[in-house]
Amino acid sequence: MKILVINCGSSSLKYQLIDMANEDALAKGLVERIGIEGSILTQKANGEKFVIEEPMKDHKDAIKLVLSALVNKKHGVIKDMSEIAAVGHRVVHGGEKYANSVLIDDEVMKSIEDCIKLAPLHNPPNIIGINACKALMPNTPMVAVFDTAFHQTIPEYAYIYAIPYELYKKYGIRKYGFHGTSHRYVSKVAADMMGKDISDLKIITCHLGNGASLCAVDGGKSVETSMGFTPLEGVAMGTRSGSIDPAIITYLMQELNLSIEEVNNLMNKKSGVYGISGVSSDFRDIEKAAAEGNHRAQLSLDVFHYKIKRYIGSYAAVMGGVDCVVFTAGLGENDPSSRSKICKGLEFLGINIDEKKNNEGRGFAKVISTDDSKVKVFVIPTDEELMIARDTEEIIKA
């Protein structure tokens, strides 16, 4: 069975075609600048890169081009579209309704639309991508895989905010969490690497990229996560503030005469390590500046590492212990310095890093803790697309 995985952004689209017989990605691609001048598709398959530069006015045009690239006689990987058994769509927000992936029908589409108010930047392009695929592949089953679904096992006392309860009932204001597909994938891989049943393990997963979140996975279920009602809550990130005193918002609005849109922009796009350092939201640029003696750059890194360390400690408390810690995503997978600094001082929990292992290679799953470390520490490349494909296959077979 071949599964096409689609991940739509506002002006971009990532895709993979995965052969579930061996879980190999036959093709991986990225479409950029949809609806903007200079639209381009880049596909990698059979060790070669295939580029198409062609105007794409909308996502339907983009997906049409994706399908054309997959069946291209010279660069494609399938003979015709009938080989695609199903399409798995990444959908950011499923609200409280979905704790698992689901076959897409009219009711599901209505639910995704109802969640637009909770994810105004993400759900609309997800919907556009689904509708475009339905128009081009009307007889192909489609599955929605929600970023929020994995966190629906968080207990009520952990997801409720201490505001009037009526606001939760009327507006759905509660912790939802994000990056769920990634947290679910790497926690399962960690359990396999330990040779243990995930139901017997307490795992802390650290998805660290420009957007970052941590998750406490107890017995294979999410019981706490750092992102909340929106992806703004939690640790300091590339441009997001993370958790702060909420009164800062109203104070800034009053002192600087900021509108709701302006203060939202400030917290989401001008804060985080970028806001502290004044250098960049790219950790490579910040680390270079810090090495050259830039105090603010070093301070931003210290804040980032400290906040993550604090969450790891609190999640060990939430679960009553921890068996392993997992680092994943762009920064988590590729920055040994950050991993080392985050784990420094956590020896009391039984976390001990082997610096030689920590600095050896990248792009593959590995153990970076010492042999006698009570808590295992892993670096595991995330594969959300494979997780989406697995869910899609399971649902289609069922």
N, C-alpha and C positions, 0 to 999 in steps of 0.2 A: 504494500500500500504506500502510495506517495502522497504526502501532505504538504500543501502550500501554507506557509505561515506568513501572515501580513501584520505589520506594525506601522500604523499610520500616524504621522505627525501633521501639524498644520500645513507645512509646505514640503514635507519629505515623506518617504515611505521606505521602510526596510523590509526585506523579504528573504525567505529561504525555502527551498524545495527539499524536503527530507524524505529519503527512502526508509520507511520504518522497518524493513526487513533486517537492516543492519544499523539503522539510525545514522546513516551517513548523509551529510548535506551535499546534495548533487549540485546545487547552485546557491550562491549567496549574492544579494544585490542591494543597492541603495539608489533610490531616485531622489534627486534634490531639486530645489527651486521650482516646485509644482506651482503653476499659476504665475510664475515670475520669469522674466527674461533670462535666458541661459539655462533652461531646463536640461538636466543630464541624468542618464541612467548608467550605472556602473555595475557590471555583473562579473562575478568570479566563478568559474567552473572549469573542471578538468585542468587545473593549474594555470589557466589563462584568464586574462582580464578583457572584458568586452564592454565597449563604451558606445552609447548612443546619445547624441546631442540632437534633441528634437523638441519643438514647442509642445508643452503640455498645459492646457488651460485649466484642467482640474484633475482630481484623483481618478476619475474614470479613464481619462486619457493615460494617466500614469500606469494604472493596472493593465490597461490594454497593451501598453508597451512592455510591461513585465511579462505578460503571457506570450507576447510576440518573441521576446528574447529567449524565453524558456523553450520555445519550439523552433527557434532559428536553425536552419539546416546546417549552418557552419559552426555556430557557437552554442546552440541549444543543448538541452540534456534529455528532452523527451520528444517523441514524434508528434503527438498532438495532445490537446487539452484533456481528452478523455482519460489520460493516464493520471490526472490529478483526482484522487478519490475524495478529497475534502479540503476545506480551507479553515485554518485556525486563526482567529483574530485576537490580538491583544486588545483588551478593553480596560482602561484604567480604573473606572469606578462602577461597581455593581451595587453600591449601597448595602443595606442590611438584607436584601432579598436573596443574594446569591453567595453561598458558602462553597460552591463548587462551579466548575465549568459547565456550560449548558449548550444544547443544540439551539441555534438561533431560529426563532419564529417571530410572529408579529408581537406576541406578548413580551418577549425578551427585548425586542427593539424598542417597545414603549417604555420598558423599565430603564434601558440605557439612556433614552431621551429624558426620562424623569430625573436622572442623576446628573444632567448637564449643569444644574445649579450647584452641584457639589464639585464638579470638575469641569469648569467652563472652558479651560484651555485644552483639555485632553479628550473628553468624550465626543465633542463635535467631529473632529477629524476621524476618530474611530468609527463613528456612524457613517460618515462619508465613505470610508474605505469599505465597510460592509455593504452599503448600498451599491457601490460601484461594482463589487464582485458579484452581487446578486444579479445585476443587470447583464453582466458579461457571461456569468456562469449560472444561469437560473436553475439548472438541475443538479448542481453540486452542493452537497450538504455543507453547512457552515457552523462553526462552533465559536462561542465567545469564552475567552479565558480572562478572568478578572484579576487585576493587581490586588484588589481589596479582599478577594475571597478567602485567601489563606488565613487572614486575621479575624475572620468571623468567629473563631473559637476563643478569642480573648474574653475573659469573664466580665460580667456586667460592671462590677465594682472597679475594673481597670479601664473600661472604655467610657464610663460616664464622667462628664466634667462637673465640677462643683458650682454649677449655675442653676437657676430655677429649672426644675425637672420638666416643666411644661415646654420649655424651649427645645428639649430633646424630643419630646413627643410630637410637637408641631412642626419643627424644622429639621429634625434628624441630626442635631448638633451633638456629636459624640466622636470618639476616636475611631477611625477606620483603618489607618495604616496603609502603606503602599510598598512597592517592590516585593509583593507577596510571592510572585512566581519565582523570583530569584532566591528568596529566603527558603522556599520549599525545596527548590532544586538542590542547592548546596548542602542543606541539612541532610538530605537523603544520601548524597554522595559521601558526606562525612561519616555517616553511619556505616555505609558500605566499606569505607576505608578502614574503619575501626573493627569491622567484622562483627558488628553487633546489630541487634534489632533496634530500630529507631525508637520504638515504644519504651525502651529501657534507658534512653539517654536524655540528658539535659544539655542543650546546645545553644550557644550564642553565636548568631550569624551577623557579620558586619559587612553590609553592602556599601562600599565607600567609593563614590565617584563625585562628580560635581554636585549631584544630589546624593545624600547619604542617609542610611537608616540602619538601625540595629533591630534584632528580633530575638526574643527568648523563646526557644522551641523546646517544649517539655513533652516528652513522649511522642514526638512527631507533630505536635500541635502548637500553633502560635498562641502564647499566653500573654505576651506584651510586646510592643514595638514602639519605636521612638517617634515616627511620624504620626500625625493625629487626624484631626478633622480635615486638614489639608497637608500637603508635603512641607509646609513651612515649620511645623513643630519638630523638635528633636535637637540633634547636634548642629553645630555651626557647619555650614556647607560652602560651596563655591561662592554663591551670591546670596544665599538665604541665611537669615539671622539665626534660625533655630529657635529654641524656646527662650523667651525673655519675659521680663515683668510686663504683663499686658498693659499696665498703666503708662508705659513708655509710648505706646501708640497714641493715646489721647493727649499726652503731654506734648509730643511732637506736632500733632495736628494743631494744637492750640498755639504753641510757641512759634512754629514756622508757617502757620496758616495753610496747612496742607489739606488737600481734598482726600477723600477715601481712596481714589485711584492713585494719587501721588504717594500716600503713605504705604499703600499696598506694593507699589513699584519699588519704593525704598527698601522695604523688608525682604522682598523676593529677588530683586535684581541688583541692588547696590550694597548689600550687606555681606554677611559671612566673612570668609577669609579675604575676599576682595575688598570689602568695606574696611576691615582692620588694616590690611597691608597697604592699600592704595596702589598695589602693583598689578594684580591680575587675579582672575578666578582659577587660573591654571596653576596647579601645585608645583609644576616643574619650574615655572617662572618665579614663583614665590620662594622655593627652595634655593634657587640660584641667587636671588636677591639677599636672602638670609645669610648665605655663605659669604656674601660680599660685605656683610656687616649691617644690613638694613634691619634696624630694631623692630619696626612695625611688621616687616615680613616674618621675622622670627616669632614675634608675639602672636601673629595670626596662626602660625603652625602650632605653637604651644597651646593656644585656645582650642584648636581643632582636636589635638591629641588628648587634652585634658577632658574635654566633653565626652569623647568616646570612652575613655577609661572609666569615667564616672558612670556611664550607662552599663558597661560591662560589670562593674561592681554591684550596681543596683539589680541587674538581672540575675546575678548569682544569688542575691538575697531573695528575689521573687520566686526562684525555682528551688531554693534550699540547697544550692550547690550547682556545679557546672562540670561536665565531662570533657567538653571540647569547645574551642573558639574557632570560628571560620572567618577568614578574610576573603572578600570577593569584589568584583566590579573593577573599573579602571584603576583607581588608586589602590584599592585593597589588594589587587593582583600584582601590581607593578611597582609598588614603592616600599622596598624593604626598610627604609629609614623610618617611615611612618609606622609600620608594623612594630618595629623595635621600640620606638618611643611610646607607643600606646601600651605595650605590654610591660614596659619598665615600671616597677613598683607594684605589679600584680603577683609577685612571687608568693605573697602570703596566701593567695588563692590556689597556689599550686601551678602557676603559669611560669614556665621557664623557656626562653627562646634560645635556640642554637643559632648563633649569628652566621655560622658558615652555611648551614642549610637555608637560612633566611635570605642569604645573598646569592644563592646558586640558581641561575636560570629563571625563566618565566614562561608562561603560556601552558603550564601543565599543573595538575593537582599534586601537592606535596605536603609533607609534614615538616614544620619548621621549629617544633619544640624539641627539647633535649630528650634523650631516651628515658631519663628518670623523671620527666615532668609529669606530675600527677594529672594535669589537664593537658590534653593534646591540643596543639594549635596547627591549623591547616591553612594553606592557600589553595582555593579551589576556583578555577575560572567558571563563571556563571554561564548558563546556557538556557536563557528564558525561551528561546525559540524551540529547543528540543522539548522542554517541559510542555509548551503549548501543543506541539505535535503529538506528544504522548497522550495528553488529555483528549485531543481531537480524535485520535485513533480509538481510544477506549470508548468514547461516546458513540462513534460511528459503528463500531463492532457491536455495542450493546443495543 
